[in-house]
Amino acid sequence: MMDIYLEFLQKHYILSIIWLFLFISLIITIFKEKLSQVKMVTTDYAVRLINDHDAHMIDLRDVIEYKKGHVVNAISYPFSLIKEKKYSDIENLKDTIVVLVCNNGMTSYQAGNMLVAEGFNDVYVVSGGIPEIKAKNIPLIT
């Protein structure tokens, strides 16, 4: 049985290396997510955080996208400001629950890690971002 695996590895070593790289990347990603203080949440859970726990939603999309439609009371704070470490306008939210939203959830996750490093205590990310919010028929205002 082991001979079959060894023969496959010898004949398809590039494919095997790619598969091993993807497997290791997947494991690293899973561990990073489990150890991260940033929590990915569903749209429904984000709504509960806002309604029941007075969470603040921060919309990380650029101002043009924000003006096309955003969640009621969401704060427009483009990701570019977080990348530049400009936190003055949201620093007062450090000790509150913060829910981040973007176009797909990936930018929010990156921004969440940056905010945690700056002392934000309770950071959540809406999985799927604005498209998921739209899919759940949550009203967006302009």
C-alpha positions in Angstrom: 0.0 0.0 0.0 2.8 2.4 0.9 4.5 1.6 -2.4 1.5 3.0 -4.3 1.8 6.3 -2.4 5.6 6.5 -3.0 5.1 5.8 -6.7 2.5 8.5 -6.9 4.8 11.0 -5.2 7.7 10.2 -7.5 5.6 10.5 -10.7 3.6 13.6 -9.5 6.0 15.4 -7.2 5.0 18.9 -8.3 1.3 18.1 -7.7 2.3 16.5 -4.3 4.2 19.7 -3.3 1.3 21.9 -4.3 -1.2 19.7 -2.3 1.1 19.8 0.7 1.4 23.6 0.5 -2.4 24.0 0.3 -2.9 21.6 3.2 -0.3 23.4 5.4 -1.9 26.8 4.4 -5.3 25.5 5.4 -4.1 24.3 8.8 -2.3 27.7 9.4 -5.5 29.6 8.5 -7.6 27.5 10.8 -5.3 28.0 13.7 -5.0 31.7 13.1 -8.8 32.1 13.0 -9.2 30.0 16.2 -6.5 32.0 18.0 -7.6 35.4 16.8 -9.5 37.8 19.0 -11.6 38.9 16.0 -14.8 36.9 15.8 -16.5 36.1 12.5 -20.3 36.3 12.9 -23.4 35.8 10.8 -25.5 38.7 9.7 -28.2 37.7 12.2 -25.8 37.6 15.1 -24.4 41.0 14.1 -28.0 42.4 14.2 -28.4 41.0 17.7 -25.2 42.6 18.8 -26.3 46.0 17.5 -29.9 45.7 18.8 -29.3 44.0 22.2 -25.8 45.1 23.1 -25.5 48.6 21.6 -22.7 47.5 19.3 -21.3 50.0 16.7 -21.1 49.0 13.1 -18.2 50.4 11.2 -18.4 50.3 7.4 -14.9 49.9 5.9 -15.9 50.5 2.3 -14.8 53.7 0.5 -17.1 56.7 0.9 -18.6 56.2 -2.6 -19.7 52.6 -1.8 -21.0 53.7 1.6 -23.2 56.4 0.0 -24.7 53.8 -2.4 -26.1 52.0 0.6 -25.2 51.3 4.2 -26.7 49.8 7.3 -28.7 52.3 9.5 -26.3 54.1 11.9 -23.2 52.5 10.4 -20.1 54.6 10.8 -18.3 55.2 7.5 -14.6 54.6 8.2 -12.7 53.5 5.1 -10.1 50.8 5.5 -7.5 53.1 4.1 -7.7 55.1 7.4 -7.1 52.0 9.4 -4.1 51.0 7.2 -2.7 54.5 7.9 -3.2 54.0 11.6 -5.6 56.9 11.8 -7.9 55.9 14.7 -8.8 59.3 16.2 -12.4 59.3 15.0 -13.1 55.8 16.4 -10.8 55.7 19.4 -13.8 56.3 21.7 -15.2 52.9 20.6 -12.2 50.9 22.1 -14.3 49.7 25.0 -17.5 49.0 23.1 -18.6 46.2 20.9 -17.5 46.9 17.3 -18.9 45.2 14.3 -17.0 45.6 11.0 -18.4 45.2 7.6 -16.9 45.5 4.1 -17.6 44.1 0.6 -16.8 40.5 1.5 -15.5 40.1 5.0 -11.8 39.7 4.2 -10.9 43.4 4.6 -12.9 43.5 7.8 -11.0 40.6 9.2 -7.7 42.3 8.4 -8.9 45.6 9.9 -10.2 43.8 13.0 -6.8 42.4 13.7 -5.3 45.8 13.3 -7.9 47.3 15.7 -7.3 44.6 18.3 -3.6 45.4 18.2 -4.5 49.0 18.9 -6.5 48.1 22.0 -10.0 47.5 20.7 -11.5 44.9 23.0 -14.5 43.4 21.4 -14.3 43.2 17.6 -16.6 41.2 15.3 -16.7 40.8 11.5 -19.8 40.2 9.4 -19.1 37.1 7.4 -19.9 37.8 3.8 -20.0 41.5 4.2 -22.6 43.8 2.5 -23.7 41.2 -0.1 -24.7 38.9 2.8 -26.5 41.7 4.5 -28.4 42.4 1.2 -29.2 38.7 0.9 -30.8 38.7 4.4 -33.0 41.7 3.2 -31.6 44.0 5.9 -32.5 47.5 4.7 -29.7 49.7 3.5 -30.1 53.5 3.4 -28.4 56.0 1.2 
